Amino acid sequence: MTTIYWTLKSIPELSQLSSKERRSTWMQAYPRTFRHWQTWIGLAACCACAYLGCRLGFILGHPVPGAAIGGAIGGFIFSQASIYVARMHYKNILLKSSR
């Protein structure tokens, strides 16, 4: 079963860190996520969801709210993909910062 991470504090590797340390660690890991295909698939899913939401909204006469709802769903998918990939980097980042 896949765990959904709603906040940085809910990520096991970051849960024991202070808020400032969590943000710092995330900011170090996040750019690295774009080196992995999973992040790019998540970003493509975000775009696809926004597009589909816009098209469905257009059919219903409200393309902007449709795109916003689709984008929100896609953004959630992208965030979970990014967190999944970032978790691969946390061990190295945390080991370097503890030295």
PAZAPA-4460 file (N, C-alpha, C; in steps of 0.05 Angstrom, whole numbers, plus 32768, in hexadecimal, padded with zeros to 4 digits):
% residues 99
    n_x    n_y    n_z   ca_x   ca_y   ca_z    c_x    c_y    c_z   seq   type   mol
   8011   7FE8   8000   8000   8000   8000   8012   8019   8000     1      M     A
   800A   802C   7FF0   8019   8045   7FEE   8010   8059   8003     2      T     A
   8023   8066   8010   801C   807A   8024   801A   8095   8017     3      T     A
   8006   80A5   801F   8003   80C0   8015   8010   80D3   8029     4      I     A
   8021   80E4   801F   802F   80F8   8030   8022   8113   802B     5      Y     A
   8015   811D   8040   8007   8137   803D   8019   814F   8044     6      W     A
   802C   814B   8056   803E   8160   805E   805B   8155   8060     7      T     A
   806E   8167   8062   808A   815E   8065   808D   814F   807F     8      L     A
   807E   8156   8094   8081   8149   80AE   8077   812C   80AC     9      K     A
   8066   8126   8099   805B   810A   8097   806F   80F8   8089    10      S     A
   8084   8103   807E   8099   80F2   8070   80AB   80E7   8086    11      I     A
   80AD   80CC   8088   80BC   80C0   809E   80D8   80CB   80A2    12      P     A
   80E7   80CF   808D   8103   80D8   808F   8104   80F5   809B    13      E     A
   80EF   8104   8098   80F0   8120   80A1   80E0   8125   80BB    14      L     A
   80D1   8111   80C4   80BF   8115   80DA   80CC   811D   80F4    15      S     A
   80E5   8115   80F9   80F2   811C   8112   8102   8136   8111    16      Q     A
   8102   8143   80F9   8111   815C   80F6   8100   8174   80FD    17      L     A
   810D   818A   8103   80FE   81A3   8108   80F2   81AD   80EE    18      S     A
   80E0   81BF   80F0   80D3   81CA   80D8   80E8   81D6   80C5    19      S     A
   80FA   81E5   80CF   810F   81F1   80BF   8121   81DC   80B1    20      K     A
   8128   81C7   80C0   8138   81B2   80B4   8129   81A2   809F    21      E     A
   810F   819E   80A3   80FE   8191   808F   80FE   81A0   8075    22      R     A
   80F9   81BA   8077   80F8   81CB   805F   8113   81CB   8051    23      R     A
   8129   81CE   8061   8144   81CE   8055   814A   81B4   8047    24      S     A
   8143   819E   8053   8148   8183   8047   8137   8180   802E    25      T     A
   811E   8188   802F   810D   8187   8017   8118   8198   8001    26      W     A
   8121   81B0   8007   812C   81C1   7FF3   8146   81B6   7FE6    27      M     A
   8154   81A6   7FF4   816C   8199   7FE9   8164   8181   7FD7    28      Q     A
   814F   8173   7FDF   8147   815B   7FD1   8136   8161   7FB8    29      A     A
   8125   8175   7FBA   8112   817B   7FA5   811E   817E   7F89    30      Y     A
   8133   818F   7F86   813F   8191   7F6B   8149   8177   7F60    31      P     A
   8152   8165   7F71   815D   814B   7F69   8147   8139   7F5E    32      R     A
   812E   813E   7F66   8118   812D   7F5C   8114   812F   7F3E    33      T     A
   811D   8145   7F32   8119   8148   7F15   812D   8139   7F05    34      F     A
   813E   812A   7F12   8151   8118   7F04   8145   80FC   7F00    35      R     A
   812C   80F9   7F09   8120   80DE   7F09   8106   80DF   7EF7    36      H     A
   8102   80C9   7EE9   80EB   80C8   7ED7   80D0   80C9   7EE6    37      W     A
   80CF   80C0   7EFF   80B6   80BF   7F0E   80AB   80DC   7F12    38      Q     A
   80BD   80EE   7F17   80B5   810A   7F1B   80AA   8115   7F01    39      T     A
   80B7   810F   7EEB   80AD   811A   7ED1   8092   810D   7EC9    40      W     A
   808E   80F4   7ED0   8073   80E8   7ECC   805E   80F6   7EDD    41      I     A
   8065   80FC   7EF6   8053   810A   7F08   804C   8126   7EFD    42      G     A
   8060   8134   7EF2   805B   814E   7EE6   804A   814B   7ECD    43      L     A
   804F   8137   7EBD   803E   8133   7EA5   8021   812C   7EAE    44      A     A
   801E   811D   7EC3   8003   8116   7ECD   7FF5   8130   7ED7    45      A     A
   8004   8142   7EE3   7FF9   815B   7EEC   7FEE   816B   7ED4    46      C     A
   7FFE   816D   7EBF   7FF5   817B   7EA7   7FDD   816D   7E9A    47      C     A
   7FDE   8153   7E99   7FC8   8144   7E8C   7FAE   8147   7E9C    48      A     A
   7FB0   8147   7EB7   7F98   814B   7EC7   7F8C   8167   7EC4    49      C     A
   7F9D   817B   7EC2   7F94   8196   7EBE   7F86   8198   7EA3    50      A     A
   7F93   818C   7E8E   7F87   818D   7E74   7F6C   817F   7E73    51      Y     A
   7F6B   8167   7E7E   7F52   8158   7E7F   7F3C   8167   7E8F    52      L     A
   7F44   8173   7EA5   7F31   8183   7EB4   7F27   819B   7EA5    53      G     A
   7F38   81A7   7E96   7F30   81BE   7E85   7F1D   81B5   7E6F    54      C     A
   7F23   819F   7E62   7F12   8194   7E4D   7EF6   818C   7E58    55      R     A
   7EF6   817F   7E6F   7EDD   8177   7E7B   7ECE   8190   7E84    56      L     A
   7EDC   81A3   7E8F   7ED0   81BC   7E97   7EC5   81CB   7E7F    57      G     A
   7ED2   81CA   7E69   7EC9   81D8   7E50   7EAE   81CB   7E47    58      F     A
   7EAD   81B1   7E49   7E94   81A3   7E41   7E7D   81AC   7E54    59      I     A
   7E84   81B0   7E6D   7E6F   81B8   7E81   7E6B   81D6   7E82    60      L     A
   7E7C   81E5   7E73   7E79   8202   7E72   7E8A   8211   7E87    61      G     A
   7E9D   8203   7E94   7EAE   8210   7EA8   7ECA   8205   7EA5    62      H     A
   7ED9   820E   7E91   7EF4   8203   7E8C   7F08   820A   7EA2    63      P     A
   7F07   8223   7EAD   7F1B   822B   7EC1   7F18   821B   7EDB    64      V     A
   7F00   8219   7EE6   7EFE   8208   7EFE   7F05   81EB   7EF8    65      P     A
   7EFF   81E1   7EE1   7F06   81C6   7ED9   7F24   81C2   7ED9    66      G     A
   7F32   81D6   7ECD   7F4F   81D5   7ECC   7F5B   81D6   7EE8    67      A     A
   7F4F   81E7   7EF9   7F59   81EA   7F15   7F56   81CF   7F24    68      A     A
   7F3F   81C3   7F21   7F3B   81A9   7F2F   7F4D   8194   7F24    69      I     A
   7F4F   8192   7F0A   7F61   817F   7EFD   7F7E   8184   7F05    70      G     A
   7F86   819E   7F06   7FA1   81A5   7F0E   7FA7   819E   7F2B    71      G     A
   7F93   81A1   7F3C   7F96   819A   7F58   7F9B   817C   7F5B    72      A     A
   7F8B   816C   7F4C   7F8F   814F   7F4D   7FAA   8148   7F42    73      I     A
   7FB2   8154   7F2C   7FCC   814F   7F20   7FE2   8158   7F32    74      G     A
   7FDF   816F   7F40   7FF3   8179   7F52   7FF7   8165   7F69    75      G     A
   7FE2   8159   7F72   7FE4   8145   7F87   7FF5   812D   7F7E    76      F     A
   7FEF   8124   7F65   7FFE   810E   7F5A   801C   8115   7F58    77      I     A
   8021   812E   7F4E   803D   8137   7F4B   804B   8139   7F66    78      F     A
   803D   8143   7F7A   804A   8145   7F95   8051   812A   7FA0    79      S     A
   8040   8117   7F9C   8045   80FC   7FA7   805D   80EF   7F98    80      Q     A
   805E   80F4   7F7E   8075   80E9   7F6E   808F   80F6   7F77    81      A     A
   808E   8111   7F7C   80A6   811F   7F85   80AF   8116   7FA0    82      S     A
   809C   8112   7FB2   80A4   8108   7FCD   80AF   80EC   7FCB    83      I     A
   80A3   80DB   7FBB   80AE   80C0   7FB7   80CB   80C0   7FAF    84      Y     A
   80D1   80D1   7F9B   80ED   80D3   7F91   80FF   80E1   7FA5    85      V     A
   80F5   80F6   7FB2   8106   8104   7FC6   810E   80F2   7FDD    86      A     A
   80FD   80DF   7FE4   8103   80CD   7FFA   811C   80BD   7FF4    87      R     A
   8122   80B9   7FDA   813B   80AA   7FD3   8154   80BA   7FDA    88      M     A
   8151   80D4   7FDB   8168   80E6   7FE0   816C   80EE   7FFD    89      H     A
   8158   80EB   800D   8159   80F5   8029   8170   80E9   8039    90      Y     A
   8175   80CF   8036   818A   80C2   8046   81A5   80D0   8041    91      K     A
   81AC   80D4   8028   81C5   80E2   8021   81C6   80FE   802C    92      N     A
   81B1   810D   8028   81B0   8129   8031   81B2   812A   804F    93      I     A
   81A4   8119   805E   81A5   811A   807B   81C0   8110   8086    94      L     A
   81CC   80FD   8078   81E7   80F4   8081   81FB   810B   807D    95      L     A
   81FA   8119   8067   820D   8130   8062   8208   8146   8076    96      K     A
   81EF   814C   807E   81EA   8162   8090   81F1   815B   80AD    97      S     A
   81F3   8141   80B3   81FA   8139   80CF   8218   8139   80D4    98      S     A
   8227   813C   80BF   8245   813B   80C2   824F   8155   80CD    99      R     A
***
